[in-house]
């Protein structure tokens, strides 16, 4: 039986030199400001801790699996709007394993009755793969196009972002892999990580029923060769200090996704499922799980501690 057929197909496209989008996509992008924008550190005005897991193309051997752990918060005991974010991502695709560690810094100030934030990111990217399970289908295992044995490499990674937050909406743009990191895998193979831009925006639409609201959002990612857009509509029902939410996301020419979740006692739990519209069966979609927790550090408080919460915008 041929093992890792899915991975072998990826090897043809990836090894020698790869120019492709390196980062994983999450259904719950609208809850992950610090991951998608360095200026998103401190977006909640609280310490936000969250983890996300994505099992993609379920049913295929060697299918992509991504795990993210993130923490971001305002810097305590500083009156100015300074924020930090830290995260680590592990992305397994067949025989490949990619890791990214990032540190975000964001500085905000008041502008036009809102908050304008400038962010910067420094990080480390690492890629590796194990060749022991490659099935050459009767071919030579000494093919120079494939590395012999295990290989890994890493490099510095830089990013930046801008974000504007208002009482009723937010919008941000970010750039990742600005230094186009080159990762060498052995002597003959390398991965070139191309820079890409990310735009995200969202707003809150209150309804006649004060317990109901709608939060549409949009994210567009592009490396100026390929692009992906996600258009989401999320409805929230608030009752007895609990929020129940659900919605759908449409990505033109790519997929349709649905998600459902609850937020209570500062804990958020949500599950999403994405179905591809390009011929992959409905049973081979993406499972996406999000869990988050927020802690009020007592920062950004002035006078009688009156401020506008942006929690419902996510």
C-alpha positions in Angstrom: 0.0 0.0 0.0 1.3 3.4 -0.8 1.8 5.5 2.3 1.6 9.2 2.4 0.3 9.6 -1.1 -1.2 13.0 -0.1 2.3 14.1 1.2 4.1 12.8 -1.9 2.0 15.1 -4.1 2.9 18.0 -1.8 6.6 17.2 -2.0 6.6 17.7 -5.8 5.2 21.2 -5.3 7.1 22.2 -2.2 10.7 20.9 -2.4 13.6 22.5 -4.3 12.0 26.0 -3.9 8.5 26.8 -2.6 6.8 30.2 -3.1 3.4 29.8 -1.4 1.4 31.0 1.5 3.0 29.6 4.6 0.3 30.3 7.3 -2.7 28.3 8.2 -6.3 29.6 8.1 -8.7 29.4 11.0 -12.5 29.6 10.8 -12.6 31.7 13.9 -10.4 34.4 12.5 -12.6 37.2 13.9 -11.6 36.1 17.5 -7.9 36.0 16.7 -6.8 39.6 16.3 -3.3 39.2 17.7 -2.6 36.3 15.4 -3.7 38.1 12.2 -2.4 41.5 13.0 0.5 42.6 15.2 -1.5 45.7 16.1 -4.2 43.4 17.5 -2.2 42.9 20.8 -4.4 44.2 23.6 -7.5 44.4 21.3 -9.7 43.2 24.2 -8.2 45.7 26.6 -7.8 42.6 28.8 -5.4 39.8 29.0 -6.7 37.4 26.3 -5.6 33.7 26.3 -6.8 31.5 23.6 -6.0 28.3 21.7 -7.3 27.2 18.3 -7.1 23.8 16.6 -7.8 23.1 12.9 -8.0 19.6 11.4 -8.1 20.2 7.7 -9.2 18.0 4.8 -10.4 15.3 7.2 -10.0 11.8 5.9 -6.9 12.3 3.8 -3.7 10.6 5.1 -1.2 13.2 6.1 -3.9 16.0 6.1 -2.9 19.4 7.6 -3.4 19.8 11.4 -2.7 23.2 13.0 -2.5 24.2 16.7 -2.2 27.8 18.0 -1.7 29.1 21.5 -1.8 32.9 22.0 -1.6 35.4 24.9 -1.9 39.1 24.6 -2.6 42.0 27.0 -2.0 45.6 27.8 1.3 46.2 29.7 0.3 46.7 33.4 1.3 49.7 35.4 1.8 51.9 32.3 -0.6 54.7 31.7 0.0 54.9 28.0 -1.5 52.4 25.6 1.3 49.8 25.3 0.5 46.1 24.6 2.3 42.8 24.1 1.3 39.6 22.4 3.0 36.2 22.3 2.0 33.1 20.3 3.2 29.8 18.9 1.8 27.9 16.0 2.5 24.2 15.0 1.4 23.1 11.6 1.8 19.5 10.5 1.3 18.6 6.8 2.1 14.9 6.1 5.9 14.6 6.5 6.3 18.4 7.0 6.1 20.2 10.3 6.2 24.0 10.5 6.5 26.1 13.7 6.2 29.8 14.1 7.0 31.7 17.3 6.0 35.4 17.4 6.2 38.4 19.7 3.9 41.4 19.0 4.2 44.9 20.3 1.4 47.5 19.8 1.1 51.1 20.7 -2.3 52.9 20.5 -3.5 56.4 20.8 -6.9 58.3 20.5 -7.9 59.4 17.0 -11.2 60.6 15.7 -13.2 59.3 18.7 -11.5 55.9 18.3 -8.2 54.2 18.9 -5.4 53.9 16.3 -2.8 51.3 16.9 0.6 50.6 15.3 2.1 47.2 15.7 5.3 45.3 15.0 6.2 41.6 15.1 9.4 39.7 15.4 9.5 36.0 15.3 11.1 32.7 14.3 9.9 30.3 11.7 11.1 26.6 11.6 10.4 23.9 9.0 11.3 20.2 9.1 10.3 17.0 7.5 10.9 13.3 7.9 11.6 11.2 4.8 11.5 7.8 6.3 7.9 7.2 5.4 8.0 8.3 1.7 6.8 5.7 -0.7 8.6 6.1 -4.0 6.2 3.6 -5.8 9.1 1.5 -7.0 11.3 4.4 -7.9 14.7 5.2 -6.5 14.9 6.4 -2.9 18.1 8.2 -4.0 16.2 10.7 -6.1 18.1 14.0 -5.6 14.8 16.0 -5.6 14.1 14.5 -2.2 16.2 15.1 0.8 17.9 12.1 2.3 17.1 11.5 6.0 15.4 14.2 8.1 16.0 17.9 7.5 15.1 21.1 9.2 15.9 24.8 9.1 14.8 28.1 10.6 15.1 31.9 10.1 14.0 35.3 11.4 10.5 36.4 10.6 9.2 40.0 10.7 5.8 41.6 10.4 3.9 44.9 11.0 0.3 46.1 11.2 -2.1 49.0 11.7 -5.5 48.9 13.4 -8.3 51.4 14.0 -11.0 50.6 16.7 -14.2 52.6 17.1 -17.2 52.0 19.3 -19.1 50.4 16.5 -16.4 49.0 14.1 -12.8 48.1 13.6 -10.5 47.8 10.6 -6.9 46.7 10.2 -4.2 45.8 7.7 -1.1 43.8 8.4 1.9 42.4 6.5 3.7 39.2 7.4 7.1 37.7 6.4 8.3 41.1 5.4 11.9 39.8 5.1 10.8 36.8 3.0 12.5 34.2 5.2 14.5 31.5 3.3 14.6 28.2 5.1 17.2 25.7 3.9 16.3 22.0 4.2 19.6 20.2 3.6 22.0 21.1 0.9 19.7 21.1 -2.2 16.2 22.1 -0.9 14.8 25.3 0.5 11.5 27.0 1.3 10.9 30.6 0.4 8.2 32.2 2.5 6.7 35.0 0.5 5.3 38.2 2.2 1.6 38.6 2.2 -1.0 41.2 3.3 -4.0 40.7 5.5 -7.0 43.0 5.8 -9.7 42.5 8.4 -12.7 44.6 9.4 -15.9 44.1 11.4 -18.8 46.0 12.9 -21.7 45.6 15.3 -25.3 46.1 14.2 -27.8 46.3 17.1 -31.3 45.1 16.5 -34.7 46.2 17.9 -34.5 43.4 20.4 -31.8 44.6 22.8 -30.8 40.9 23.4 -29.9 40.4 19.8 -27.1 41.8 17.6 -25.3 41.0 14.4 -21.6 41.2 13.8 -20.5 41.0 10.1 -16.8 40.7 9.4 -14.4 40.4 6.5 -10.9 39.1 6.0 -8.9 39.2 2.8 -5.4 37.6 2.5 -3.1 38.0 -0.6 0.5 37.6 -1.6 -0.4 39.4 -4.9 -0.3 36.0 -6.7 -3.2 34.3 -5.0 -5.9 35.6 -2.7 -8.6 34.4 -0.3 -11.6 36.4 1.1 -13.8 35.3 4.0 -17.1 37.0 4.5 -18.8 36.2 7.8 -22.2 37.0 9.4 -22.4 36.3 13.2 -25.5 36.6 15.3 -25.3 37.0 19.1 -28.0 36.5 21.7 -27.2 37.9 25.2 -29.0 36.6 28.2 -28.1 36.6 31.9 -24.4 37.5 31.3 -24.1 34.7 28.7 -23.6 35.1 25.0 -24.8 32.5 22.5 -23.6 33.0 19.0 -23.5 31.3 15.6 -23.0 32.2 12.0 -21.7 31.4 8.6 -18.6 32.3 6.5 -18.4 32.3 2.7 -15.1 32.2 1.0 -15.6 32.7 -2.8 -14.4 29.8 -4.9 -13.1 28.0 -1.8 -15.6 27.1 0.9 -18.6 27.6 3.1 -18.3 27.3 6.9 -20.7 27.4 9.9 -19.8 28.0 13.6 -21.6 27.9 16.9 -20.4 28.9 20.4 -21.0 30.3 23.8 -19.3 32.9 26.0 -19.8 32.9 29.8 -17.7 33.8 32.8 -15.1 35.2 30.4 -14.7 31.8 28.8 -15.4 31.3 25.1 -16.0 27.9 23.4 -16.8 27.6 19.7 -16.8 24.9 17.0 -16.8 25.4 13.3 -16.9 23.2 10.2 -15.8 24.2 6.8 -17.0 22.5 3.6 -15.0 23.0 0.4 -16.9 24.0 -2.8 -14.2 22.9 -5.2 -15.0 19.2 -5.4 -13.8 17.8 -2.1 -16.5 15.9 -0.4 -18.5 17.4 2.5 -17.2 14.7 4.8 -13.6 15.9 4.0 -13.9 19.4 5.4 -12.1 21.3 8.2 -12.9 21.0 11.9 -12.1 24.1 13.8 -12.1 24.5 17.6 -11.6 27.7 19.6 -11.3 28.1 23.4 -10.5 31.5 25.0 -10.3 33.1 28.4 -10.1 36.8 29.3 -8.8 38.4 32.5 -9.3 42.1 33.4 -5.9 43.5 34.5 -7.4 46.8 35.6 -5.6 48.8 32.9 -7.1 51.5 30.7 -9.1 52.7 33.7 -9.6 56.4 34.3 -11.9 58.4 36.6 -15.0 56.3 37.3 -13.8 53.4 35.1 -16.2 54.3 32.3 -15.2 52.9 28.9 -16.8 51.3 25.9 -16.4 47.5 25.6 -15.6 46.1 22.1 -16.2 42.6 23.2 -19.3 42.2 20.9 -17.3 43.1 17.8 -15.7 39.7 17.8 
